[in-house]
């Protein structure tokens, strides 16, 4: 499917006009299945508008998989799920050639990655070789199987879950893999009232969500992202945040130019969900932690002192001044 051409600013205004209502409707539908995850749902929508991928991180039992399946259902796209395990092979994800006795020739058998929404459940349980099978797909929207390059259907989105607490039988995602996720969403425990509401919801029959999107609608929304207006000062502000991260005393590896670009894309998507066709410094600040949190590497000596990446991002935001245009 070929992406549509980038629309005019009028089309961006129309998209923004419907953005806030769309976010409210999706959040309302998700809450019928998963309670107390409004902010997480918003970040999933930001990733959807940017055409990026999401890493959902949280301890077992906080509904990472349930949320991912519900969100994928709303997208109305072809869906596949892969349960990552230590014995999973790259060919189990991408596919392989199988000898067909009827034709006396090898036939390509496509793997589950040939879909539009892929749920990679417990991605850190697979070894690095299998994790890397997703790299080309997530960056280039294509897969190379035994020397043959095949395009993936568009839109293509990976929703990956991982447990950051358990250390036995898991493989840490390398930095190159983490960088392919436009945002990392950390899912914590719901509040007391939300958990009580969850018990009430789950005491009834399962909810069957109806799709709210289709592939054409998603591609049209993604194409309109670059038309969201931002002053030149905002470009300098985003680059200054990336530069500040590279020279922060507690950071071993700072934000790359790709991270700065993702900051821009997510800030634009954040504005659309607020019903605006322009973005501001506040939009950039709102998405900074989710975009940079998994890309910055904190120095070991800083971690020993109890410093976390959220503390570093807070320092960066406080250090870079907000420049207003004259």
C-alpha positions in Angstrom: 0.0 0.0 0.0 1.5 3.3 -1.1 1.3 6.1 1.5 -0.7 9.1 0.4 1.0 12.4 -0.4 1.6 15.0 2.4 -1.5 17.2 2.7 -1.7 20.9 3.0 -2.0 22.9 6.1 -5.7 23.0 5.7 -5.7 19.2 5.9 -3.6 19.4 9.1 -6.2 21.8 10.6 -8.9 19.3 9.8 -7.0 16.5 11.3 -6.3 18.5 14.4 -9.9 19.5 14.7 -10.8 15.8 15.0 -7.7 14.8 17.0 -9.0 15.6 20.5 -12.4 13.9 19.9 -10.6 10.9 18.5 -8.3 10.6 21.5 -11.3 10.8 23.9 -13.2 8.1 22.0 -10.2 5.7 21.9 -9.5 6.3 25.6 -13.1 5.6 26.4 -13.1 2.3 24.4 -9.8 1.2 26.0 -11.2 1.9 29.5 -13.9 -0.7 28.9 -11.2 -3.3 28.9 -8.2 -1.8 30.8 -8.9 0.6 33.6 -6.7 3.6 34.6 -4.5 3.6 31.5 -5.5 6.9 30.0 -2.0 8.3 29.8 -0.6 5.1 28.4 -3.4 5.1 25.7 -2.4 8.6 24.8 1.2 7.6 24.2 0.1 4.7 22.0 -1.9 7.2 19.9 1.1 9.4 19.7 3.2 6.5 18.4 0.4 5.6 15.9 0.3 9.1 14.4 4.1 9.2 14.0 4.2 5.7 12.4 6.5 4.5 15.1 6.7 1.5 17.4 6.1 1.1 21.2 7.9 -0.7 24.0 5.5 -1.4 26.8 7.4 -2.0 30.0 6.0 -3.1 33.4 5.9 -5.9 35.9 3.7 -9.0 35.3 0.0 -8.5 35.8 -0.4 -4.8 34.9 -2.3 -5.7 31.6 0.5 -4.9 29.1 -0.7 -7.7 26.7 -4.4 -7.0 27.3 -3.9 -3.3 26.5 -1.8 -4.1 23.4 -4.5 -6.5 22.0 -7.3 -4.0 22.7 -5.4 -1.2 21.0 -4.6 -3.4 18.0 -8.3 -4.4 17.8 -9.3 -0.7 17.5 -6.9 -0.1 14.7 -8.8 -2.4 12.3 -5.6 -3.7 10.8 -4.2 -7.2 10.1 -2.9 -8.4 13.5 -0.4 -11.0 14.5 1.0 -12.0 17.9 4.4 -13.7 18.6 5.2 -15.0 22.1 9.0 -14.5 22.4 10.8 -17.5 24.1 14.4 -18.4 24.5 14.1 -21.1 21.7 12.4 -18.8 19.2 14.4 -18.6 15.9 14.6 -15.6 13.6 12.9 -17.6 10.9 10.0 -18.2 13.2 9.4 -14.4 13.0 10.3 -13.5 9.4 9.6 -16.8 7.6 11.6 -19.4 5.6 11.6 -21.3 2.4 9.9 -24.8 2.5 10.4 -27.4 -0.2 7.1 -28.2 -2.0 7.1 -31.7 -3.4 4.2 -30.9 -5.8 6.2 -28.2 -7.6 9.6 -29.7 -6.8 10.7 -26.2 -5.8 11.2 -24.1 -2.6 8.2 -21.9 -1.6 8.5 -18.9 0.7 6.4 -19.3 3.8 5.9 -15.9 5.3 6.2 -15.5 9.1 3.9 -13.6 11.4 5.8 -10.4 10.9 3.9 -9.9 7.6 1.0 -8.0 9.2 0.1 -4.4 10.0 0.2 -4.7 13.8 2.6 -7.1 15.5 2.4 -7.8 19.2 5.8 -9.0 20.3 5.0 -10.3 23.7 7.9 -10.5 26.2 10.4 -9.5 23.6 13.3 -9.7 26.1 12.8 -13.4 26.5 14.3 -14.1 23.1 18.1 -14.0 22.4 19.6 -11.1 20.5 19.7 -12.9 17.2 16.0 -13.3 17.2 15.4 -9.8 18.5 17.5 -8.4 15.6 15.0 -10.0 13.2 12.8 -7.1 13.9 15.4 -4.4 13.2 15.0 -4.2 9.4 11.2 -4.4 9.6 10.9 -1.6 12.2 13.3 0.8 10.4 12.8 0.0 6.7 9.3 -1.6 6.7 10.8 -4.6 4.8 12.1 -8.0 5.6 14.9 -10.0 3.9 14.3 -13.7 3.9 17.1 -15.9 2.5 18.4 -13.1 0.3 14.9 -11.9 -0.9 13.7 -8.5 0.2 10.0 -8.3 0.7 8.0 -5.2 1.6 5.7 -5.2 4.6 2.1 -4.0 4.4 1.5 -0.4 5.5 0.9 0.8 8.1 3.2 -1.3 10.1 3.4 -1.0 13.9 5.2 -3.1 16.5 3.8 -3.3 20.1 6.4 -5.0 22.2 6.1 -5.8 25.9 8.8 -6.6 28.4 9.3 -7.3 32.1 12.1 -5.0 33.4 12.3 -6.7 36.8 12.8 -10.4 36.1 16.5 -11.1 35.2 16.5 -14.9 34.9 15.9 -16.3 31.4 15.8 -12.8 29.7 18.0 -11.0 27.3 18.6 -7.3 27.6 17.5 -5.3 24.5 20.6 -3.8 22.8 20.7 0.0 22.2 20.2 -0.4 18.5 17.0 -2.3 19.1 15.8 0.2 21.7 16.4 3.0 19.4 13.9 1.6 16.9 11.1 2.2 19.4 9.9 5.8 19.1 8.6 5.7 22.7 8.9 3.6 25.8 5.8 3.5 27.9 6.2 2.4 31.5 3.1 0.9 33.0 2.8 1.0 36.8 0.1 -0.2 39.2 -3.3 1.4 38.9 -4.5 3.5 41.8 -6.8 2.1 44.5 -10.0 3.4 42.9 -8.9 2.3 39.4 -8.2 -1.2 40.7 -11.6 -1.4 42.3 -13.2 -0.3 39.1 -11.2 -3.0 37.3 -12.6 -5.7 39.6 -16.1 -4.4 38.7 -15.4 -4.4 35.0 -13.9 -7.9 35.0 -16.9 -9.3 36.9 -19.0 -8.9 33.7 -18.8 -10.6 30.4 -15.8 -9.8 28.2 -16.1 -6.7 26.0 -15.8 -7.1 22.3 -14.3 -3.9 20.9 -15.2 -2.7 17.4 -12.5 -1.3 15.1 -12.4 2.5 15.0 -9.7 2.8 12.2 -8.7 1.3 9.0 -5.4 1.2 7.1 -6.3 4.1 4.8 -7.4 6.3 7.7 -4.2 5.6 9.6 -2.0 6.4 6.6 -3.8 9.6 6.0 -3.3 10.7 9.6 0.4 9.9 9.5 0.8 11.8 6.3 -0.7 14.9 7.9 1.8 14.9 10.7 4.5 16.9 8.9 2.1 19.7 8.2 1.7 20.5 11.9 3.3 23.9 12.3 6.2 24.8 14.7 8.3 28.0 15.0 12.0 27.8 14.1 12.8 28.4 17.8 11.2 25.0 18.6 13.7 23.3 16.2 16.6 25.0 18.1 15.0 24.0 21.4 14.7 20.3 20.4 18.4 20.2 19.3 19.4 22.0 22.5 17.8 19.3 24.5 19.6 16.6 22.6 22.9 18.5 23.0 22.4 18.9 26.7 21.8 15.2 27.1 25.2 14.5 25.4 27.1 16.7 27.9 25.2 15.9 31.1 27.7 14.6 33.7 25.5 11.6 34.6 25.0 10.4 31.0 27.3 7.9 29.3 25.4 8.0 26.0 23.2 11.0 25.0 20.4 11.5 22.5 21.2 10.9 18.8 20.0 13.0 15.9 17.3 10.3 15.3 16.1 10.9 18.9 15.8 14.7 18.2 13.8 13.9 15.1 11.5 11.6 17.1 11.0 14.4 19.6 9.8 16.6 16.8 7.4 14.0 15.5 6.0 13.1 18.9 5.5 16.8 19.8 3.5 17.3 16.6 1.4 14.2 17.4 0.8 15.4 20.9 -0.5 18.7 19.5 -2.9 16.9 17.2 -4.4 15.0 20.1 -5.0 18.3 21.8 -6.8 19.6 18.8 -4.1 21.9 17.5 -2.4 22.1 14.1 0.7 23.7 15.7 3.0 22.5 18.5 4.7 24.4 21.4 7.5 24.0 23.9 5.0 22.3 26.2 4.3 19.6 23.7 8.0 18.9 23.4 8.4 18.7 27.2 5.4 16.4 27.6 7.0 13.7 25.3 10.6 14.1 26.2 10.8 11.4 28.9 9.0 8.8 26.8 11.2 9.5 23.8 14.6 9.9 25.5 14.1 7.7 28.6 15.1 4.4 26.8 17.8 6.1 24.7 20.0 7.7 27.4 22.5 5.5 29.3 23.2 6.7 32.8 26.7 6.3 34.1 27.2 3.4 36.6 28.5 5.6 39.3 25.4 7.8 39.0 23.2 4.8 39.3 25.0 3.8 42.4 24.1 7.2 43.9 20.4 6.5 43.1 20.1 8.6 39.9 17.6 7.5 37.4 17.0 8.4 33.8 13.9 10.3 34.8 16.0 12.5 37.1 18.4 13.2 34.2 15.6 14.1 31.8 14.2 16.5 34.4 17.7 18.1 34.7 17.9 18.5 31.0 14.5 20.2 30.7 15.4 22.6 33.6 18.8 23.4 32.0 17.6 24.3 28.5 15.9 27.7 28.4 12.7 28.3 26.5 13.4 30.8 23.8 10.5 33.0 22.8 10.3 34.6 19.3 10.3 38.4 19.1 
